[in-house]
């Protein structure tokens, strides 16, 4: 459901998606998660109604605990915008993305 809501925000606000990966068909796990976030200057994570911000180098263990799902895969939805990774969905994060 959160991916559907995220997609609605993106399309309703004309935010262009340059690459889409279906997490069900192509899960990202293990070292792949670190490869996805390694170039980000910060990782913004939706954790319920809270928004957490991590430095992917300094906060790696705490960040991994929040961005991995129960299966060990990268949580969805995950977006990369201008050097930031946004992982998970909450209305606060996507409301701010709509304002960009």
Secondary structure, 3 states (H helix, E strand, C coil): CHHHHHHHHHHHCCCCCCCCCCCCCCCCECHHHHHHHCCCCEEEEEECCEEEEECCCCCHHHHHHHHECCCCEECCCEEEECCEEEECCCHHHHHHHHHC
